[in-house]
Amino acid sequence: MKSKLWQLAFLLFTAIGFSQSVTVSGKVFDSSTNSPLNGATVSVKNAGLATTTSDGSFTVSNIKVGTTLTISFYGYFSKDFEVTKEETVSISLTQDNKAIEEVVVIGYGTQKKKDVTGAVGYVGSKTIEQLKPIKIEQALQGTVAGVTVTSGSGAPGSGFSVLIRGIQSNGDNAPLYIVDGNISDPSILNPSDIESFTVLKDAQAAIYGVRGANGVVIIKTKTGKKNTKTTFSYNSYLGQQETTKKLNLLNATEYALLLNESYANGGQALPYPNVSNLGRGTDWQNEVFSDNASIISHDINVSGGSDKITYAVSGSHLEQEGIVGLGKSDFRRNTAAISLGVDLTKKLKFQTNLNYTFLTRRSLSENGLGSVLFNAINTPSTISPFASNGDYSLIPSTPGFGIEVINPLAQINNTYNDYNIKRLSGAFGLDYSILPDLVLSSKVGFNTANSEGKSFSKIVNYGGKVFDVQRSSVSQDGQNFNNYVFDLYLNYKKAFNNHTFTGTIGTSNTKDWGNGLFATGFDVPNNSWDFADISLANGLPTSKNVGSYVYDDRLNSYFARLQYDYDGKYLLSGLARRDSSTRFGPDNSVAYFYSATAGWVVSKESFLSNVESINLMKFRASYGTLGNDKIPSNGYVGFLNGEATYVFDNALVNGVTIGQLANPGLQWETARKFDVGLDLKLFKNQLDITTDYFIETRSNLLIPGLPVTGIVGAAAPGGGAPTVNAGSTENKGFEFSIGYNKKINDNLSFSVNSNLTTIDNVVTEVSDSRGIIEGGNFGVGQPLIARMERGQSIGYFYGLQADGIFQNQAEVDAHPSQAALGAASAPGDIRFKDVNGDGIINLNDRTKIGSPLPEFTLGFNTNIKYKNVDFAAYSYASIGNDMVRNYERTLSDLNKLDYVLDRWTGEGTSNTVPRVTTGATNNNLFSSYFVEDASFFRIQNIQLGYSLGEKVIKNFGITRLRFYAAVNNVYTFTKYRGFDPAATNGAPIGGGIDYGFYPTPRIYMFGLNLNF
């Protein structure tokens, strides 16, 4: 009886023990590096309950003793843990090399990292979070070898130019963007929605055929994860912006003294007999630049998943004011996104991604003659912003001031415009497993967008300037853009013994279509923006005031790829693609593209397999052909859009005539890419090295506007020369990336990454009678200054070579005459070289005097984490690139930069800056005097963050709460005098000419990251 009582008591206490609710806390680590795994899933087995780790830490409350917890993380073997009591545990997970390597998207499929045989760059969500880019292209700046990102303006909402391995074409060099398998515009996306970038830089991009020549950027957005509870994340920051630089301009006293000297040298009366009361005068840059322009961003994300469903929903709001004009130059972006994945059956899976974006933007005149900053630079500091009656002051229109410079504050006040675009994009896909090794995939991607624009020109008098408006008008436009892509393909993978074959075959069909309508109305009621609408502007036009366009492009493609892997050591891949496009004539509408890649994983060979310090050593090579079709629609046909105005019966009659001439032989640009590379991972994967050498030749360049005989009508009003295949280029370069990460102890870890790229560009053919294509303006009325010419780099600067300053008349007399340039020389003028040696200095002595292309680019990034504190810094550099100083209006009475204080004033005073005078000289002709070294090193971003400890936040149901302070565009080290040495308008020919680029602002921001 006693023994039965003991048995009963034992069973009772056992039952009580197993029914007891406890709390288990812990941390999840990587078994090899001992670093915490952020985002690991801790789930209650067979209960459908789960949580995720924050910086490796987790807490699970109210679970029964005897419950089994499953700890899992992508790329690692899962581990089960049985709960026996309330405790704090440490759990280490071991990498599953098979899983962790299947992360690279290569187009219509994925590939293990170690098996990649092409040149691929990668940027993850952690980097994007640290950089806080306003537009996602900025996340590629300095983070991927071979990729450069530039902007033509720092104004809110301005676009970016992305180049992969430099400029290869005289036309559009932008890469192809694939967002979740759909061709789309990345600039509309919220950066917080991005999971990763994958950049295809070599022949591996041939899977995209005629659109892949400029490289491919594959963007993956965030999705939910299976078997995770619903998680919420909220990210927000507030910021204040300022200009990173102000030019060193003359103050009022300096300006007046210099102008007096100029007039005296020209034999004229002094304009300022008394300068004693002028002081510093007006600082026009201070007048137009604001140091309290705000920026604010909010975004929220909800995600989770069950055994069969994953989901993610997000929304964001961004507002940015301009550092010039504040609300007159602002940008707003609102986005909403949803991702849904459903396992409909064991064999059939459904996936959809949808993105909606609504953008609004207002802008000011930028980057050119008559822009706000151009006017601020050139307006004399002796002029006050306002007249005595309170009106904006007028800039004189005398010959010394010209008719282009106006009061920049009046210009801002009189600027009215608005632009908005609504865009919906996404994709729907199905994957059906016909057999375990055979999967049929179909996907439909789409983009549809509608934009509206309006600008108002009010009646305004700037004092006899070219910008005076005698009659008010309002211009409006509506545009519609659409495209869809339908992909259908089979993936087959079969492994036996040491052999693995992967095959892909499929078809892709694309249609792009849209239209636009433009109109202008006159005589706006009350001369007011409030009434600026075409429906109210009833004035009769004096010329045609409407315009429109329509386009419809189609591309039909077939592709196939075969990959072979022998024992993980020997890797081969080959692919082919056939494209048929409506952009080219019937005789050249079809093209074929091929590529092959190979890899040798040396570290798996027996002679290296036991070397513990080498985790991976892989040699790889690739070669293939790709295409570029970036020309306007129907580029091969002629258009009846020329001007045809005739007089019949004493009345003007409008008709049509031929416009652009036809070229039925037009065909694609062809790129041939060759790459050899080495991938190294050393010392337990702590040191990562990648290096590549590449050669790309681009032939059949699509060149518009080459001169043709006027007999065919190209020179008639509205006429135009056809687009022809008439050039070729070659790029050779070297890429080197190195990264090191180290966990010192449980409290301290760091990583350092750097990359270096060199590119040597040369034009190998220009099939024109002159062998030259020109572009790029300088000053007013001067010849074009940038060229594409055989044997030179594309877009090099072409002008006179300055050779110091004439110090005395004897030097002038001893030098070949420069009078043929337009004026006789005198002491203090620029001396030009007689390049052709004919004894006369004229325009035939122009030569190469610089290049906008850098000799090499560099990126350097570091991350440090100590306990709950984290620090990140990103920087990049461009070395060897030149820029033309073209933001100065070279008239005598306008303001100047203070380098003119070092001008020549007599023999021996200066050999670099010429004299000032109102008389005629050749000093303002384009020469090397206006070309500057624009090399720079920029600290792009620094960020310091602090995460509250788990003990502080867990009682509030919060898994992560981090506060941070950051500065974007911290500082730029450069000798260049202009606002921004990194700016460019993106043109291959004429891209390095500074018309007064709107500087990229420095942003001070404070923010938080909240997960619960």
Secondary structure, 3 states (H helix, E strand, C coil): CHHHHHHHHHHHHHHHHHHCEEEEEEEEEECCCCCECCCCEEEECCCCEEEECECCEEEEEEEECCCEEEEECCCECCEEEECCCCEEEEEEECECHHHHCEEEECCCCEEEHHHCCCCEEEEEHHHHHHHCCCCHHHHHCCCCCCEEEEECCCCCCCCEEEEECCCCCCCCCCCEEEECCEECCHHHCCHHHEEEEEEECCHHHHHHHHHCCCCEEEEEECCCCCCEEEEEEEEEEEEEEECCCCCCECCHHHHHHHHHHHHHHCCCCCCCCCCCCCCCCCCHHHHHECCCEEEEEEEEEEEEECCCEEEEEEEEEEEEEECECEEEEEEEEEEEEEEEEEECCCCEEEEEEEEEEEEEECCCCCCCCCCHHHHHHHCCCCCCCECCCCCECCCCCCCCCCCCCCCHHHHHHCCEEEEEEEEEEEEEEEEEEEECCEEEEEEEEEEEEEEEEEEEECCECCCCCCCCECCCEEEEEEEEEEEEEEEEEEEEEEEECCEEEEEEEEEEEEEEEEEEEEEEEECCHHHCHHHCCCCCCCECCCCCCEEEEEEEEEEEEEEEEEEEEECCCEEEEEEEEEEEECCCCHHHCEEEEEEEEEEEEHHHCCCCCCCCCEEEEEEEEEEEEEEECCCCCCCCCCCCCEEEEEEECCEEEEEEECCECCCCCCCCEEEEEEEEEEEEEECCCCEEEEEEEEEEEEECCEECCCCCCHHHCCCCCCCECCCEECEEEEEEEEEEEEEEEEECCCCEEEEEEEEEEEEEEEEEEECCCCCEEEECCCCCCCCCCEEEECCCCCCEEEEECEEEECCCHHHHHHCCECHHHCCCCCCCCEEECCCCCCCECCHHHCEEEECCCCCEEEEEEEEEEECCEEEEEEEEEEECCEEEECCCCCCCCCCCEHHHHHCCCCCCCCCCCCCCCCCCCCCCCCEHHHEEECCEEEEEEEEEEEECCHHHHHHHCCCEEEEEEEEEEEEEEECCCCCCCCCCCCCCCCCCEECCCCCCCEEEEEEEEEEC
